[in-house]
Amino acid sequence: MVAPCWTNAVSNYIPADMEQLAIRGRPREFCCEEALAAALRVFWSKGYEGASLNDLTEAMGITRPSLYAAFGNKEALFRQTLDLYEREKQAYIGPALERPTARGVVKYFLDGALANIAGNGEPCGCLGVISSTACGAEAQSIREEVLKRGRIVQQAIIARMQRAIDEGDFPGPADAEAITKYLVAVLQGMAVMAGAGTPREELERIAETTLAMWPSR
């Protein structure tokens, strides 16, 4: 849940001889939603370990005490940005699973991923992929959290592919888990390539090739 807009307001009463000092010392007011969006871009572009507290506070326009007061520590802040990322940048996942055919599901996933990882004013690549490959001790709990969330999505895809198999959506015998792992491998590979600077046109060709090879009735 996004924290409410935070303000370190001072008392309404300020003695006359302290007014200017209070104004100078008053902590800067800010909106948590805007600050969280700024933190998301920092984590997205630099990864969890690569994002320093200085990077975060500068981008968010707040002080460290304000960050701690509004969001908790760095790990708690990251978890909140991950929630925001899932709500806004990966909102295509739910609608994708509702497509009437397995091929439609895959196309929706590929289109959604392309829109998410290929820039468009945001950092390239996938926040989840960037964070799941972190291997330092500081990032271990973050990596486990990202992987856990990823497994939840994968289980949902497996269930959708199994339904497609049961409905005869594939021309022959098929394994829902293997199909899902193949799709995830393609999506994660595209995310890594996007983060490495691969042009969108090349990523689109990969998506088109994946669809062209996808079995369907």
N, C-alpha and C positions, 0 to 999 in steps of 0.2 A: 504494500500500500504506500502510495506517495505521501510523504509527510506534508502537513498543511503549511501554507506560507508562514515563514518564521520571521519574527522580528524581536530584537533585543531592545524593547522599548524601555525608556527611563521613566521615572515618575513625572507626572504632570507638573509637579511643583519643583521649580529650580530657583534657588536664591538668586537675587539680582546680581550679586557680585561673583556668582559662579556660572552665570548663564553662558558666557562665551567658552569657558573651559569645558562645560558639559557638552556643548555643541561639538567642540573639537574632539572630545573623547567618546562621543556616542557611537556605538557600533553601527555599522552600515546595515540598513534594512535590505532584505532580499526576498525573492520568491523561491520557495523550495523547488517548485516544478521547473523553473528556468535553470536554477543551479544544478538540479539533477540531470537535466538534458545536457548541460555543459560538461558535467562529469562523465556522462555516457560517451560523449565524443572523445574525451581524453582516454578513457579506458579502451575504447574501440580502436583508436589509432595507435596506442602505445602498449596495450595489454595491461594486465593487472600489475605485474612486477615492474614494468617499464614506466608506469604512471607514478610519479612521486607526489607527495603531499603538496609540494610547492606547485607542481603542474596543475593539480586539482584545484587548489585554492585560488590560483591566479585565473584559471579558466572560469571558475564559479563566481569570482568576484567577492569572495568572503575570506574571513580569517580562519585560522585553525580552530580557535575556540568555538566559533560559530558553526564550523563544519561538525565538530564533535557534538555540539549541543543539538543540532538539527538532524544529523544523520547517524551519529555514533562514530565508530572508528572506520578505517579505510575498508576493511572487509565488509562491514555492514553497509557502507555506502555502495560498494560494488554490487552487493546483492540487490539493492534497490535499483541500481541502474540496469541490472540484468532483468529485473521485473519489467522495467520500462521498455527495454529492448524487445522483450517478448510481446508486450502489449502492442507496441507501435510498429516495430520493424518485422516481426514475424507473425503479424496478424493474419497472414495468408494461410497459415497451417490449418486452422479450423475449416475454412471454406474449401481448401484443397481436399480434405478428407471426405467432403460431402459430394464431390463430383460423382456422376452416375457410373463412370467406368474407370478401370484401373489406369488406362492411358490418360484419361482426363485428370485423374489425381496427379499423375506424374507431370503432366504439362503445367498444371497449376503450381506445383512445387517448383518446377524449373523457372517459370516466369516470375514467381514471387522471390525466389532466391536471386535471380538476376537483378531484379529491381533493388534488392537489398545490398548486394555485395559489390555492385559495379559503379559505385560512386554516387552520381547524382547529387553532388553537394555534401555528401557524407563520406566518412572514411571508407576505403575499399576493404573488402574481406568480411568475415563474419566474426562478431564478438565472441560467440561460443567456441568457434574453432581456434581463435587466437588464444583464448583463456584455457582451453582444454589441453593445449600443447605446452603450457607452462610447467616447468619441472622443478623449480626451486622450492625449498622448504617453506618459504613464506606463502607460496601460491598453492600448496598442496590441498588445503581445504577448499579453496576456490575451484581448483581443477575437479575435485570430487563432486562439488555442487553442480558444476556445469555438465559433467558427465551424467550425473543422476537425472538432471532435467532432460538431457538428450535421450536417455533410455526411455523416459516416459513418452516422448514423441515417437521414438522408434516402435514402442509397443503398440501405439495407436495406429501406426502405418501397417505393422504386421497384421493387426486385426482387420484393417480395411482391405489389405491384399488377400487375406484368407476369405473374406466375404466375396471378393471378386472371383477367387478360384471356385468357391462354392456355387456362384451364380453362372459359372461357365464362361467367364470373361477372358480366359486364356485358351488357346487352341489345343494345348496338351497338358501333361502333368506339370505342376509348378509347386515351388516351395515358397510360402509367404515370407519366411524369415530370410531366405537367401535373396529374394527379390528386394526386400527392404534394405538389406545390407548393401546390395548393389546400388540402389538409388542413393542411399546415404553416402556411399563412397564417391559417387559422381558429384553430389552436392558439396561435400567437403573438399573434394579436389578442386572444384571450381572456385570455392571460397579461398583456398590457399593460393591459387593462380591469380585471383583478383587482387589479393593482398600483396602479391609480388609484382603487380603492375601489368598483368595481361590485359590487353584492350578488350572492351566489351564485345566487339565484333567476334573475336576468337571464342569468347565464352558462349556467345549465342550459337556459334557453329557446333560447339560441344553439346549444347542443349538440343539443337536440331538433330544431331546425329543420334543422341540417346533416344529421342522420340521415334526416329526413323527405324531404329533397331527394336523398339519395344513391341513385344508380341501382343496381338489382339485378335479377336474373332474376325 
